[in-house]
Amino acid sequence: MKTLKKLTLALTLTASLAFTAFIPNVDAATQHTVKSGDTLWKIASQYGITFNQLKTTNKLSSNTIYPGQRFTIPNTTGITAAEKDLMARLVHAEAKGEPYAGKVAVATVILNRIDSPDFPNTLSGVVHEKVNGYYAFTPVQNGEINKPADAEAKRAVNEALAFRGQGSGSLFFFNPKTAKSDWIFSRQVTVTIGNHRFAK
């Protein structure tokens, strides 16, 4: 009887381990199959990683790639897919109608705030931060952030992630025609793109 119990336990454990092996690992790196027209730079930008991270992860010694090749895309940003979506929705709402470069710059402001000791250190914390009882970003206050992001906003987020840490260190952006705060006009302007001034 003891032998039968041991055999049953062993079979149950083996079946359990076999079943677990087929459960996909949600933290596994993304895979990308090269399509005609792809370049390493395009692939890196698409996933929000740097060109060098893509090459290093896949042990590439050349920049030449071929359709059908499979590359591992590492998550080196620390930003989850849900956080990318939140960021893209904010970019879409804040920079609708602005040039593409302005959308990348808005995404960069969000990342710069995460990296700054003067702001929350998480994406959600930055997006939902309140100042004097109001959300720091108008689309969070008025609910526009709940609308889906378009493809250009998503691409802008990935580009900002790929070049994270570069740029002029902008922490703020505003429209000088509609801004009402004297304080924001006192900030050092880093660049003007479209209707937005970016500042630190």
C-alpha positions in Angstrom: 0.0 0.0 0.0 2.9 2.4 0.9 4.5 1.6 -2.5 1.2 2.5 -4.3 1.0 5.8 -2.4 4.6 6.6 -3.3 4.0 5.7 -6.9 0.8 7.8 -7.1 2.6 10.8 -5.5 5.5 10.5 -7.9 3.2 10.3 -10.9 1.2 13.3 -9.6 4.4 15.3 -9.1 5.8 14.4 -12.6 2.5 15.3 -14.2 2.4 18.6 -12.3 6.0 19.5 -13.4 5.2 18.5 -17.0 2.1 20.7 -17.0 4.1 23.6 -15.5 6.7 23.4 -18.2 4.1 24.3 -20.8 2.8 27.4 -19.0 4.4 30.4 -20.9 6.7 32.6 -18.9 5.1 36.0 -18.8 8.5 37.5 -18.1 10.2 35.9 -21.0 11.9 38.2 -23.5 10.0 39.2 -26.6 11.0 37.6 -29.9 11.0 39.5 -33.2 11.2 37.9 -36.6 12.9 40.1 -39.2 10.7 41.2 -42.1 11.7 42.7 -45.4 12.6 46.4 -44.9 13.6 45.9 -41.2 16.8 47.4 -39.9 18.4 47.0 -36.5 17.6 50.7 -35.8 13.9 50.2 -36.8 13.6 47.1 -34.7 15.3 48.7 -31.6 13.0 51.8 -32.0 9.9 49.7 -32.3 10.6 48.1 -29.0 12.0 51.1 -27.1 15.5 49.7 -26.7 18.9 51.0 -28.0 20.6 49.8 -31.1 23.5 48.5 -29.0 21.3 46.6 -26.6 19.7 44.8 -29.6 23.1 43.9 -31.0 24.6 42.9 -27.7 21.6 40.7 -26.6 21.7 38.9 -30.0 25.5 38.7 -30.2 25.6 40.4 -33.5 29.0 41.4 -34.9 27.5 43.0 -38.1 24.6 45.4 -38.9 23.5 43.1 -41.7 20.2 41.3 -41.1 18.0 39.0 -43.2 14.3 38.3 -43.3 13.4 35.3 -41.2 16.1 35.9 -38.6 14.7 35.8 -35.0 16.0 38.3 -32.4 15.5 38.4 -28.7 14.2 41.8 -27.5 15.3 42.4 -23.9 13.2 44.5 -21.5 16.0 46.8 -20.5 13.7 49.8 -19.8 12.0 48.5 -16.6 8.8 49.7 -18.2 6.0 47.2 -18.6 3.6 46.9 -21.5 0.8 48.4 -19.3 3.1 51.3 -18.4 4.0 51.9 -22.0 0.3 52.0 -22.8 -0.4 54.5 -20.0 2.5 56.7 -21.2 1.3 56.5 -24.8 -2.2 57.5 -23.8 -0.8 60.6 -21.9 1.4 61.5 -24.9 -1.6 61.1 -27.3 -3.8 63.3 -25.1 -1.1 66.0 -24.3 0.4 66.2 -27.8 -2.5 65.6 -30.2 -2.0 67.7 -33.3 1.7 68.4 -32.4 4.6 67.3 -34.6 6.0 63.8 -34.0 9.2 65.3 -32.4 6.9 67.1 -29.9 5.3 63.8 -29.0 8.7 62.2 -28.4 9.7 65.2 -26.3 6.5 64.8 -24.1 7.4 61.2 -23.6 10.9 62.2 -22.7 9.6 64.7 -20.0 7.8 61.8 -18.4 11.0 59.6 -18.4 13.1 62.5 -17.1 10.6 63.0 -14.2 10.9 59.3 -13.3 14.7 59.7 -13.2 14.6 63.0 -11.3 14.8 63.1 -7.4 12.2 65.9 -7.5 9.4 63.7 -8.8 7.9 60.2 -8.1 10.2 57.4 -9.3 7.6 55.3 -11.0 5.7 56.0 -14.3 2.3 55.7 -12.6 3.5 58.0 -9.8 4.6 60.6 -12.3 1.5 60.4 -14.4 -0.9 60.5 -11.4 1.1 63.1 -9.4 -1.0 65.8 -7.8 0.2 69.3 -7.2 -1.9 71.6 -4.9 -4.8 69.2 -5.2 -4.7 69.0 -9.1 -3.2 66.4 -11.3 0.1 67.6 -12.9 -1.2 66.6 -16.3 -4.5 68.0 -17.6 -5.6 64.8 -19.4 -5.5 62.9 -16.1 -7.6 65.7 -14.5 -10.2 65.8 -17.4 -10.2 62.0 -18.2 -8.7 62.3 -21.7 -6.0 59.9 -20.6 -8.6 57.1 -20.7 -8.8 57.3 -24.5 -6.7 54.9 -26.5 -3.4 56.1 -27.9 -2.8 56.2 -31.6 0.1 54.5 -33.4 2.2 57.6 -33.6 2.0 58.2 -29.8 3.1 54.6 -29.2 6.0 55.0 -31.6 7.0 58.2 -29.9 7.1 56.4 -26.5 9.3 53.7 -27.9 11.7 56.2 -29.4 11.9 58.2 -26.1 12.7 54.9 -24.3 15.3 54.0 -26.9 17.1 57.3 -26.4 16.4 57.6 -22.6 18.9 59.8 -20.8 19.7 61.8 -23.9 18.4 65.3 -24.7 18.3 68.5 -22.7 16.9 67.3 -19.4 13.4 68.8 -19.9 11.1 68.3 -16.9 8.2 70.5 -18.0 6.3 71.5 -21.1 3.6 74.1 -21.7 1.8 76.1 -24.3 2.8 79.7 -23.9 -0.5 80.9 -25.4 -2.6 79.1 -22.8 -0.3 78.8 -19.7 -1.5 80.8 -16.7 1.3 80.2 -14.3 4.0 82.8 -13.9 6.2 80.2 -12.4 6.3 78.0 -15.5 7.5 81.0 -17.5 10.5 81.4 -15.1 11.8 77.9 -16.0 14.8 77.6 -18.4 13.5 76.8 -21.9 15.3 73.8 -23.5 13.5 73.7 -26.8 10.3 74.8 -28.6 8.5 72.2 -30.7 5.2 73.1 -32.3 2.9 74.8 -29.7 4.9 73.5 -26.7 7.9 75.0 -24.9 10.0 72.4 -23.0 11.8 73.5 -19.9 13.8 72.4 -16.9 
